[in-house]
Amino acid sequence: MRFVATLVAPTAISLLDYATVQSISACLQTHGASLGAEDWLSENEACDIFFSDLDLSEAKDLIQNEVAGTSIDFAVQETSGRRKKLLVADMESTIIGQEMIDELAVRHGIGAEIALITEKSMRGELNFEESLRERVALLKGIDEKELETISNLMVLNPGADTLVKTMREHGAYTALVSGGFTYFTSQIRDICGFNEDRANDLEIQSNKLSGTVGEPILGREAKLEATKELIKKLGITLSDVCAVGDGANDLAMLSAVGMGVGYHAKPIVKETAAFQVEHTDHLALLFYQGYRRRDFC
């Protein structure tokens, strides 16, 4: 079976050079790998090392030891089926850097209280659905105009729009599937160019937040179900999916697909997801799929 190891470094730090790639290649070869050609996807930024005759998990462990203490991200996978036909992305702390319910809470003096619930939920210490109901209840009575105010705080994480636009340009379908709220996801959908967005509905009464959220809540299992609905609609399989997220409510989705990526993730996701982006940005997901920088949109 043929494998590829993809190394990605931050563009601001020229960590990935010929010597580094050669060192990692030599390490793999020393442990029994038959090496193929190296392929630079972007000079000093991303490189593929092709190999066979070495167990995938052993290769991952070897490379992890080689890059420990650096800012190099990497992925190891089979070469077949590498480029994905569907992107499913979490939004908050993944596509954008903010948690919008936390931002709303800060403006109304309950930021610490809600942020603590959010963090416990993302770490998997609380049931997501119940934690969301609990947090939304604390927002009861806030004027709906505040949603517009805090929407101005949303900032895309680096490379997010390039990831979406590039995959779409090359024929993939893209969906934003969030445990957050449609008020915000609809805006990010349009900014990034996602084909669609799915999220929860904040309920409004007399122009104020009612303190309730529409049911059923889109949480951990619902994200996986949404992914399954999308692959059925597209006539593809779970192995054709790249999914990315950062928190515990993304785990079911990340674990089920061909390329489940933890993005600057919470510890529970770092321990579980087969692919990780810890030091770089969303462009790493494109390099992991074999895109070259000149392919980016």
Secondary structure, 3 states (H helix, E strand, C coil): CEEEEEEECCCCCCCCCHHHHHHHHHHHHHCCCEEEEEEEEECCCEEEEEEECCCHHHHHHHHHHHHCCCCCEEEEEECCCCCCCEEEECCECCCECCCHHHHHHHCCCCHHHHHHHHHHHHCCCCCHHHHHHHHHHCCCCCECHHHHHHHCCCCECCCHHHHHHHHHHCCCEEEEEEEEEHHHHHHHHHHHCCCEEEEECEEEECCEEEEEECCCCCCHHHHHHHHHHHHHHHCCCHHHEEEEECCHHHHHHHHHCCEEEEECCCHHHHHHCCEEECCCCCHHHHHHCCCCHHHCC
